[in-house]
Amino acid sequence: MQTLNEPNHPTDYRLVKLMDGSLLIGTISVDDNHMRILNPLELTTLPRMTEFGMKEDTTLSRWIPFTQDKEFVISKDKIVVISIATVELAHYYEVVLQKISDTDEKLALRPTLTPEDIDRILDIAEDMDMQIGPEDDDPDFELLEKGTTVH
């Protein structure tokens, strides 16, 4: 498998647009039928309203959460385009990747929950739900109870 510009410089990270619309950043290598991507993070852009109008926030997060896998193989027929990431995005990628790595290390030091621990937590949550009435969950409950329409 041929590696495209090993990331020895920040501009060597690649952006990969997949057919499902996902936009990934990471280190890639390709062969005739597949692409391998190392440490893929998904780039997501969300619009938000500010006092000056619409603004877009861009964030990076794990492409596939709840896995410790670092490398993924994707069929080339699922790829729309591959391009080089900007220096700014590459730097942001490295910062987020380091934060994810640091968090993973901290979590690895914690003892894992046993099934009994999880059952106990769920029981406590259920007890708490029973103690909270609908009026505690919904600030408009009192208005709704009186027949007032809330807009």
MODELLER restraints for C-alpha pairs under 7 A, 6 or more apart:
rsr = mdl.restraints
at = mdl.atoms
rsr.add(forms.Gaussian(group=physical.xy_distance, feature=features.Distance(at['CA:1:A'], at['CA:29:A']), mean=6.39, stdev=0.5))
rsr.add(forms.Gaussian(group=physical.xy_distance, feature=features.Distance(at['CA:1:A'], at['CA:30:A']), mean=5.71, stdev=0.5))
rsr.add(forms.Gaussian(group=physical.xy_distance, feature=features.Distance(at['CA:1:A'], at['CA:31:A']), mean=4.88, stdev=0.5))
rsr.add(forms.Gaussian(group=physical.xy_distance, feature=features.Distance(at['CA:2:A'], at['CA:29:A']), mean=5.54, stdev=0.5))
rsr.add(forms.Gaussian(group=physical.xy_distance, feature=features.Distance(at['CA:2:A'], at['CA:30:A']), mean=5.59, stdev=0.5))
rsr.add(forms.Gaussian(group=physical.xy_distance, feature=features.Distance(at['CA:2:A'], at['CA:31:A']), mean=6.21, stdev=0.5))
rsr.add(forms.Gaussian(group=physical.xy_distance, feature=features.Distance(at['CA:3:A'], at['CA:28:A']), mean=6.39, stdev=0.5))
rsr.add(forms.Gaussian(group=physical.xy_distance, feature=features.Distance(at['CA:3:A'], at['CA:29:A']), mean=4.00, stdev=0.5))
rsr.add(forms.Gaussian(group=physical.xy_distance, feature=features.Distance(at['CA:3:A'], at['CA:30:A']), mean=6.39, stdev=0.5))
rsr.add(forms.Gaussian(group=physical.xy_distance, feature=features.Distance(at['CA:4:A'], at['CA:28:A']), mean=6.36, stdev=0.5))
rsr.add(forms.Gaussian(group=physical.xy_distance, feature=features.Distance(at['CA:4:A'], at['CA:29:A']), mean=5.57, stdev=0.5))
rsr.add(forms.Gaussian(group=physical.xy_distance, feature=features.Distance(at['CA:5:A'], at['CA:12:A']), mean=5.83, stdev=0.5))
rsr.add(forms.Gaussian(group=physical.xy_distance, feature=features.Distance(at['CA:6:A'], at['CA:12:A']), mean=6.57, stdev=0.5))
rsr.add(forms.Gaussian(group=physical.xy_distance, feature=features.Distance(at['CA:7:A'], at['CA:13:A']), mean=5.87, stdev=0.5))
rsr.add(forms.Gaussian(group=physical.xy_distance, feature=features.Distance(at['CA:7:A'], at['CA:27:A']), mean=6.64, stdev=0.5))
rsr.add(forms.Gaussian(group=physical.xy_distance, feature=features.Distance(at['CA:10:A'], at['CA:87:A']), mean=5.76, stdev=0.5))
rsr.add(forms.Gaussian(group=physical.xy_distance, feature=features.Distance(at['CA:10:A'], at['CA:90:A']), mean=5.35, stdev=0.5))
rsr.add(forms.Gaussian(group=physical.xy_distance, feature=features.Distance(at['CA:10:A'], at['CA:91:A']), mean=6.58, stdev=0.5))
rsr.add(forms.Gaussian(group=physical.xy_distance, feature=features.Distance(at['CA:11:A'], at['CA:84:A']), mean=6.52, stdev=0.5))
rsr.add(forms.Gaussian(group=physical.xy_distance, feature=features.Distance(at['CA:11:A'], at['CA:85:A']), mean=5.84, stdev=0.5))
rsr.add(forms.Gaussian(group=physical.xy_distance, feature=features.Distance(at['CA:11:A'], at['CA:86:A']), mean=5.88, stdev=0.5))
rsr.add(forms.Gaussian(group=physical.xy_distance, feature=features.Distance(at['CA:11:A'], at['CA:87:A']), mean=5.17, stdev=0.5))
rsr.add(forms.Gaussian(group=physical.xy_distance, feature=features.Distance(at['CA:11:A'], at['CA:90:A']), mean=6.32, stdev=0.5))
rsr.add(forms.Gaussian(group=physical.xy_distance, feature=features.Distance(at['CA:12:A'], at['CA:84:A']), mean=6.36, stdev=0.5))
rsr.add(forms.Gaussian(group=physical.xy_distance, feature=features.Distance(at['CA:13:A'], at['CA:25:A']), mean=6.68, stdev=0.5))
rsr.add(forms.Gaussian(group=physical.xy_distance, feature=features.Distance(at['CA:13:A'], at['CA:26:A']), mean=5.51, stdev=0.5))
rsr.add(forms.Gaussian(group=physical.xy_distance, feature=features.Distance(at['CA:13:A'], at['CA:27:A']), mean=5.48, stdev=0.5))
rsr.add(forms.Gaussian(group=physical.xy_distance, feature=features.Distance(at['CA:13:A'], at['CA:84:A']), mean=6.07, stdev=0.5))
rsr.add(forms.Gaussian(group=physical.xy_distance, feature=features.Distance(at['CA:13:A'], at['CA:85:A']), mean=5.58, stdev=0.5))
rsr.add(forms.Gaussian(group=physical.xy_distance, feature=features.Distance(at['CA:13:A'], at['CA:90:A']), mean=6.29, stdev=0.5))
rsr.add(forms.Gaussian(group=physical.xy_distance, feature=features.Distance(at['CA:14:A'], at['CA:25:A']), mean=5.51, stdev=0.5))
rsr.add(forms.Gaussian(group=physical.xy_distance, feature=features.Distance(at['CA:14:A'], at['CA:26:A']), mean=5.64, stdev=0.5))
rsr.add(forms.Gaussian(group=physical.xy_distance, feature=features.Distance(at['CA:14:A'], at['CA:27:A']), mean=6.16, stdev=0.5))
rsr.add(forms.Gaussian(group=physical.xy_distance, feature=features.Distance(at['CA:14:A'], at['CA:28:A']), mean=6.83, stdev=0.5))
rsr.add(forms.Gaussian(group=physical.xy_distance, feature=features.Distance(at['CA:14:A'], at['CA:82:A']), mean=6.59, stdev=0.5))
rsr.add(forms.Gaussian(group=physical.xy_distance, feature=features.Distance(at['CA:14:A'], at['CA:83:A']), mean=5.51, stdev=0.5))
rsr.add(forms.Gaussian(group=physical.xy_distance, feature=features.Distance(at['CA:14:A'], at['CA:84:A']), mean=4.52, stdev=0.5))
rsr.add(forms.Gaussian(group=physical.xy_distance, feature=features.Distance(at['CA:14:A'], at['CA:85:A']), mean=5.25, stdev=0.5))
rsr.add(forms.Gaussian(group=physical.xy_distance, feature=features.Distance(at['CA:15:A'], at['CA:23:A']), mean=6.70, stdev=0.5))
rsr.add(forms.Gaussian(group=physical.xy_distance, feature=features.Distance(at['CA:15:A'], at['CA:24:A']), mean=5.50, stdev=0.5))
rsr.add(forms.Gaussian(group=physical.xy_distance, feature=features.Distance(at['CA:15:A'], at['CA:25:A']), mean=4.49, stdev=0.5))
rsr.add(forms.Gaussian(group=physical.xy_distance, feature=features.Distance(at['CA:15:A'], at['CA:26:A']), mean=6.87, stdev=0.5))
rsr.add(forms.Gaussian(group=physical.xy_distance, feature=features.Distance(at['CA:15:A'], at['CA:82:A']), mean=5.63, stdev=0.5))
rsr.add(forms.Gaussian(group=physical.xy_distance, feature=features.Distance(at['CA:15:A'], at['CA:83:A']), mean=5.18, stdev=0.5))
rsr.add(forms.Gaussian(group=physical.xy_distance, feature=features.Distance(at['CA:15:A'], at['CA:84:A']), mean=5.95, stdev=0.5))
rsr.add(forms.Gaussian(group=physical.xy_distance, feature=features.Distance(at['CA:15:A'], at['CA:85:A']), mean=5.72, stdev=0.5))
rsr.add(forms.Gaussian(group=physical.xy_distance, feature=features.Distance(at['CA:16:A'], at['CA:23:A']), mean=5.67, stdev=0.5))
rsr.add(forms.Gaussian(group=physical.xy_distance, feature=features.Distance(at['CA:16:A'], at['CA:24:A']), mean=5.08, stdev=0.5))
rsr.add(forms.Gaussian(group=physical.xy_distance, feature=features.Distance(at['CA:16:A'], at['CA:25:A']), mean=6.30, stdev=0.5))
rsr.add(forms.Gaussian(group=physical.xy_distance, feature=features.Distance(at['CA:16:A'], at['CA:81:A']), mean=5.89, stdev=0.5))
rsr.add(forms.Gaussian(group=physical.xy_distance, feature=features.Distance(at['CA:16:A'], at['CA:82:A']), mean=4.54, stdev=0.5))
rsr.add(forms.Gaussian(group=physical.xy_distance, feature=features.Distance(at['CA:16:A'], at['CA:83:A']), mean=6.60, stdev=0.5))
rsr.add(forms.Gaussian(group=physical.xy_distance, feature=features.Distance(at['CA:17:A'], at['CA:23:A']), mean=4.59, stdev=0.5))
rsr.add(forms.Gaussian(group=physical.xy_distance, feature=features.Distance(at['CA:17:A'], at['CA:24:A']), mean=6.48, stdev=0.5))
rsr.add(forms.Gaussian(group=physical.xy_distance, feature=features.Distance(at['CA:17:A'], at['CA:79:A']), mean=6.14, stdev=0.5))
rsr.add(forms.Gaussian(group=physical.xy_distance, feature=features.Distance(at['CA:17:A'], at['CA:80:A']), mean=5.45, stdev=0.5))
rsr.add(forms.Gaussian(group=physical.xy_distance, feature=features.Distance(at['CA:17:A'], at['CA:81:A']), mean=5.34, stdev=0.5))
rsr.add(forms.Gaussian(group=physical.xy_distance, feature=features.Distance(at['CA:17:A'], at['CA:82:A']), mean=6.48, stdev=0.5))
rsr.add(forms.Gaussian(group=physical.xy_distance, feature=features.Distance(at['CA:18:A'], at['CA:78:A']), mean=5.69, stdev=0.5))
rsr.add(forms.Gaussian(group=physical.xy_distance, feature=features.Distance(at['CA:18:A'], at['CA:79:A']), mean=4.54, stdev=0.5))
rsr.add(forms.Gaussian(group=physical.xy_distance, feature=features.Distance(at['CA:18:A'], at['CA:80:A']), mean=5.39, stdev=0.5))
rsr.add(forms.Gaussian(group=physical.xy_distance, feature=features.Distance(at['CA:19:A'], at['CA:78:A']), mean=5.34, stdev=0.5))
rsr.add(forms.Gaussian(group=physical.xy_distance, feature=features.Distance(at['CA:19:A'], at['CA:79:A']), mean=5.82, stdev=0.5))
rsr.add(forms.Gaussian(group=physical.xy_distance, feature=features.Distance(at['CA:19:A'], at['CA:80:A']), mean=5.77, stdev=0.5))
rsr.add(forms.Gaussian(group=physical.xy_distance, feature=features.Distance(at['CA:22:A'], at['CA:42:A']), mean=6.85, stdev=0.5))
rsr.add(forms.Gaussian(group=physical.xy_distance, feature=features.Distance(at['CA:23:A'], at['CA:42:A']), mean=5.67, stdev=0.5))
rsr.add(forms.Gaussian(group=physical.xy_distance, feature=features.Distance(at['CA:23:A'], at['CA:43:A']), mean=5.51, stdev=0.5))
rsr.add(forms.Gaussian(group=physical.xy_distance, feature=features.Distance(at['CA:24:A'], at['CA:40:A']), mean=5.93, stdev=0.5))
rsr.add(forms.Gaussian(group=physical.xy_distance, feature=features.Distance(at['CA:24:A'], at['CA:41:A']), mean=5.52, stdev=0.5))
rsr.add(forms.Gaussian(group=physical.xy_distance, feature=features.Distance(at['CA:24:A'], at['CA:42:A']), mean=4.50, stdev=0.5))
rsr.add(forms.Gaussian(group=physical.xy_distance, feature=features.Distance(at['CA:24:A'], at['CA:43:A']), mean=5.95, stdev=0.5))
rsr.add(forms.Gaussian(group=physical.xy_distance, feature=features.Distance(at['CA:25:A'], at['CA:40:A']), mean=5.49, stdev=0.5))
rsr.add(forms.Gaussian(group=physical.xy_distance, feature=features.Distance(at['CA:25:A'], at['CA:41:A']), mean=5.47, stdev=0.5))
rsr.add(forms.Gaussian(group=physical.xy_distance, feature=features.Distance(at['CA:25:A'], at['CA:42:A']), mean=6.47, stdev=0.5))
rsr.add(forms.Gaussian(group=physical.xy_distance, feature=features.Distance(at['CA:26:A'], at['CA:37:A']), mean=6.02, stdev=0.5))
rsr.add(forms.Gaussian(group=physical.xy_distance, feature=features.Distance(at['CA:26:A'], at['CA:38:A']), mean=5.71, stdev=0.5))
rsr.add(forms.Gaussian(group=physical.xy_distance, feature=features.Distance(at['CA:26:A'], at['CA:39:A']), mean=5.65, stdev=0.5))
rsr.add(forms.Gaussian(group=physical.xy_distance, feature=features.Distance(at['CA:26:A'], at['CA:40:A']), mean=4.76, stdev=0.5))
rsr.add(forms.Gaussian(group=physical.xy_distance, feature=features.Distance(at['CA:26:A'], at['CA:41:A']), mean=6.70, stdev=0.5))
rsr.add(forms.Gaussian(group=physical.xy_distance, feature=features.Distance(at['CA:27:A'], at['CA:37:A']), mean=5.49, stdev=0.5))
rsr.add(forms.Gaussian(group=physical.xy_distance, feature=features.Distance(at['CA:27:A'], at['CA:38:A']), mean=5.09, stdev=0.5))
rsr.add(forms.Gaussian(group=physical.xy_distance, feature=features.Distance(at['CA:28:A'], at['CA:35:A']), mean=6.69, stdev=0.5))
rsr.add(forms.Gaussian(group=physical.xy_distance, feature=features.Distance(at['CA:28:A'], at['CA:36:A']), mean=5.43, stdev=0.5))
rsr.add(forms.Gaussian(group=physical.xy_distance, feature=features.Distance(at['CA:28:A'], at['CA:37:A']), mean=4.39, stdev=0.5))
rsr.add(forms.Gaussian(group=physical.xy_distance, feature=features.Distance(at['CA:28:A'], at['CA:38:A']), mean=6.28, stdev=0.5))
rsr.add(forms.Gaussian(group=physical.xy_distance, feature=features.Distance(at['CA:29:A'], at['CA:35:A']), mean=5.70, stdev=0.5))
rsr.add(forms.Gaussian(group=physical.xy_distance, feature=features.Distance(at['CA:29:A'], at['CA:36:A']), mean=5.24, stdev=0.5))
rsr.add(forms.Gaussian(group=physical.xy_distance, feature=features.Distance(at['CA:29:A'], at['CA:37:A']), mean=6.67, stdev=0.5))
rsr.add(forms.Gaussian(group=physical.xy_distance, feature=features.Distance(at['CA:30:A'], at['CA:36:A']), mean=6.23, stdev=0.5))
rsr.add(forms.Gaussian(group=physical.xy_distance, feature=features.Distance(at['CA:33:A'], at['CA:75:A']), mean=6.10, stdev=0.5))
rsr.add(forms.Gaussian(group=physical.xy_distance, feature=features.Distance(at['CA:33:A'], at['CA:76:A']), mean=5.51, stdev=0.5))
rsr.add(forms.Gaussian(group=physical.xy_distance, feature=features.Distance(at['CA:34:A'], at['CA:73:A']), mean=6.45, stdev=0.5))
rsr.add(forms.Gaussian(group=physical.xy_distance, feature=features.Distance(at['CA:34:A'], at['CA:74:A']), mean=5.58, stdev=0.5))
rsr.add(forms.Gaussian(group=physical.xy_distance, feature=features.Distance(at['CA:34:A'], at['CA:75:A']), mean=4.52, stdev=0.5))
rsr.add(forms.Gaussian(group=physical.xy_distance, feature=features.Distance(at['CA:34:A'], at['CA:76:A']), mean=4.90, stdev=0.5))
rsr.add(forms.Gaussian(group=physical.xy_distance, feature=features.Distance(at['CA:35:A'], at['CA:73:A']), mean=5.67, stdev=0.5))
rsr.add(forms.Gaussian(group=physical.xy_distance, feature=features.Distance(at['CA:35:A'], at['CA:74:A']), mean=5.22, stdev=0.5))
rsr.add(forms.Gaussian(group=physical.xy_distance, feature=features.Distance(at['CA:35:A'], at['CA:75:A']), mean=6.30, stdev=0.5))
rsr.add(forms.Gaussian(group=physical.xy_distance, feature=features.Distance(at['CA:35:A'], at['CA:76:A']), mean=6.04, stdev=0.5))
rsr.add(forms.Gaussian(group=physical.xy_distance, feature=features.Distance(at['CA:36:A'], at['CA:71:A']), mean=6.69, stdev=0.5))
rsr.add(forms.Gaussian(group=physical.xy_distance, feature=features.Distance(at['CA:36:A'], at['CA:72:A']), mean=5.58, stdev=0.5))
rsr.add(forms.Gaussian(group=physical.xy_distance, feature=features.Distance(at['CA:36:A'], at['CA:73:A']), mean=4.47, stdev=0.5))
rsr.add(forms.Gaussian(group=physical.xy_distance, feature=features.Distance(at['CA:36:A'], at['CA:74:A']), mean=6.31, stdev=0.5))
rsr.add(forms.Gaussian(group=physical.xy_distance, feature=features.Distance(at['CA:37:A'], at['CA:71:A']), mean=5.62, stdev=0.5))
rsr.add(forms.Gaussian(group=physical.xy_distance, feature=features.Distance(at['CA:37:A'], at['CA:72:A']), mean=5.45, stdev=0.5))
rsr.add(forms.Gaussian(group=physical.xy_distance, feature=features.Distance(at['CA:37:A'], at['CA:73:A']), mean=6.57, stdev=0.5))
rsr.add(forms.Gaussian(group=physical.xy_distance, feature=features.Distance(at['CA:38:A'], at['CA:70:A']), mean=5.67, stdev=0.5))
rsr.add(forms.Gaussian(group=physical.xy_distance, feature=features.Distance(at['CA:38:A'], at['CA:71:A']), mean=4.39, stdev=0.5))
rsr.add(forms.Gaussian(group=physical.xy_distance, feature=features.Distance(at['CA:38:A'], at['CA:72:A']), mean=6.63, stdev=0.5))
rsr.add(forms.Gaussian(group=physical.xy_distance, feature=features.Distance(at['CA:39:A'], at['CA:70:A']), mean=4.90, stdev=0.5))
rsr.add(forms.Gaussian(group=physical.xy_distance, feature=features.Distance(at['CA:39:A'], at['CA:71:A']), mean=6.06, stdev=0.5))
rsr.add(forms.Gaussian(group=physical.xy_distance, feature=features.Distance(at['CA:40:A'], at['CA:62:A']), mean=6.87, stdev=0.5))
rsr.add(forms.Gaussian(group=physical.xy_distance, feature=features.Distance(at['CA:40:A'], at['CA:63:A']), mean=6.09, stdev=0.5))
rsr.add(forms.Gaussian(group=physical.xy_distance, feature=features.Distance(at['CA:41:A'], at['CA:60:A']), mean=5.85, stdev=0.5))
rsr.add(forms.Gaussian(group=physical.xy_distance, feature=features.Distance(at['CA:41:A'], at['CA:61:A']), mean=5.30, stdev=0.5))
rsr.add(forms.Gaussian(group=physical.xy_distance, feature=features.Distance(at['CA:41:A'], at['CA:62:A']), mean=4.79, stdev=0.5))
rsr.add(forms.Gaussian(group=physical.xy_distance, feature=features.Distance(at['CA:41:A'], at['CA:63:A']), mean=5.02, stdev=0.5))
rsr.add(forms.Gaussian(group=physical.xy_distance, feature=features.Distance(at['CA:42:A'], at['CA:60:A']), mean=5.42, stdev=0.5))
rsr.add(forms.Gaussian(group=physical.xy_distance, feature=features.Distance(at['CA:42:A'], at['CA:61:A']), mean=5.41, stdev=0.5))
rsr.add(forms.Gaussian(group=physical.xy_distance, feature=features.Distance(at['CA:42:A'], at['CA:62:A']), mean=6.04, stdev=0.5))
rsr.add(forms.Gaussian(group=physical.xy_distance, feature=features.Distance(at['CA:42:A'], at['CA:63:A']), mean=4.84, stdev=0.5))
rsr.add(forms.Gaussian(group=physical.xy_distance, feature=features.Distance(at['CA:43:A'], at['CA:58:A']), mean=6.83, stdev=0.5))
rsr.add(forms.Gaussian(group=physical.xy_distance, feature=features.Distance(at['CA:43:A'], at['CA:59:A']), mean=5.79, stdev=0.5))
rsr.add(forms.Gaussian(group=physical.xy_distance, feature=features.Distance(at['CA:43:A'], at['CA:60:A']), mean=4.75, stdev=0.5))
rsr.add(forms.Gaussian(group=physical.xy_distance, feature=features.Distance(at['CA:43:A'], at['CA:61:A']), mean=6.92, stdev=0.5))
rsr.add(forms.Gaussian(group=physical.xy_distance, feature=features.Distance(at['CA:44:A'], at['CA:58:A']), mean=5.60, stdev=0.5))
rsr.add(forms.Gaussian(group=physical.xy_distance, feature=features.Distance(at['CA:44:A'], at['CA:59:A']), mean=5.37, stdev=0.5))
rsr.add(forms.Gaussian(group=physical.xy_distance, feature=features.Distance(at['CA:44:A'], at['CA:60:A']), mean=6.34, stdev=0.5))
rsr.add(forms.Gaussian(group=physical.xy_distance, feature=features.Distance(at['CA:45:A'], at['CA:56:A']), mean=6.21, stdev=0.5))
rsr.add(forms.Gaussian(group=physical.xy_distance, feature=features.Distance(at['CA:45:A'], at['CA:57:A']), mean=5.51, stdev=0.5))
rsr.add(forms.Gaussian(group=physical.xy_distance, feature=features.Distance(at['CA:45:A'], at['CA:58:A']), mean=4.32, stdev=0.5))
rsr.add(forms.Gaussian(group=physical.xy_distance, feature=features.Distance(at['CA:45:A'], at['CA:59:A']), mean=6.46, stdev=0.5))
rsr.add(forms.Gaussian(group=physical.xy_distance, feature=features.Distance(at['CA:46:A'], at['CA:56:A']), mean=5.49, stdev=0.5))
rsr.add(forms.Gaussian(group=physical.xy_distance, feature=features.Distance(at['CA:46:A'], at['CA:57:A']), mean=5.27, stdev=0.5))
rsr.add(forms.Gaussian(group=physical.xy_distance, feature=features.Distance(at['CA:46:A'], at['CA:58:A']), mean=6.43, stdev=0.5))
rsr.add(forms.Gaussian(group=physical.xy_distance, feature=features.Distance(at['CA:47:A'], at['CA:54:A']), mean=6.50, stdev=0.5))
rsr.add(forms.Gaussian(group=physical.xy_distance, feature=features.Distance(at['CA:47:A'], at['CA:55:A']), mean=5.65, stdev=0.5))
rsr.add(forms.Gaussian(group=physical.xy_distance, feature=features.Distance(at['CA:47:A'], at['CA:56:A']), mean=4.35, stdev=0.5))
rsr.add(forms.Gaussian(group=physical.xy_distance, feature=features.Distance(at['CA:47:A'], at['CA:57:A']), mean=6.25, stdev=0.5))
rsr.add(forms.Gaussian(group=physical.xy_distance, feature=features.Distance(at['CA:48:A'], at['CA:54:A']), mean=5.67, stdev=0.5))
rsr.add(forms.Gaussian(group=physical.xy_distance, feature=features.Distance(at['CA:48:A'], at['CA:55:A']), mean=5.39, stdev=0.5))
rsr.add(forms.Gaussian(group=physical.xy_distance, feature=features.Distance(at['CA:48:A'], at['CA:56:A']), mean=6.10, stdev=0.5))
rsr.add(forms.Gaussian(group=physical.xy_distance, feature=features.Distance(at['CA:49:A'], at['CA:55:A']), mean=6.14, stdev=0.5))
rsr.add(forms.Gaussian(group=physical.xy_distance, feature=features.Distance(at['CA:134:A'], at['CA:141:A']), mean=6.95, stdev=0.5))
rsr.add(forms.Gaussian(group=physical.xy_distance, feature=features.Distance(at['CA:135:A'], at['CA:141:A']), mean=5.19, stdev=0.5))
rsr.add(forms.Gaussian(group=physical.xy_distance, feature=features.Distance(at['CA:135:A'], at['CA:142:A']), mean=6.74, stdev=0.5))
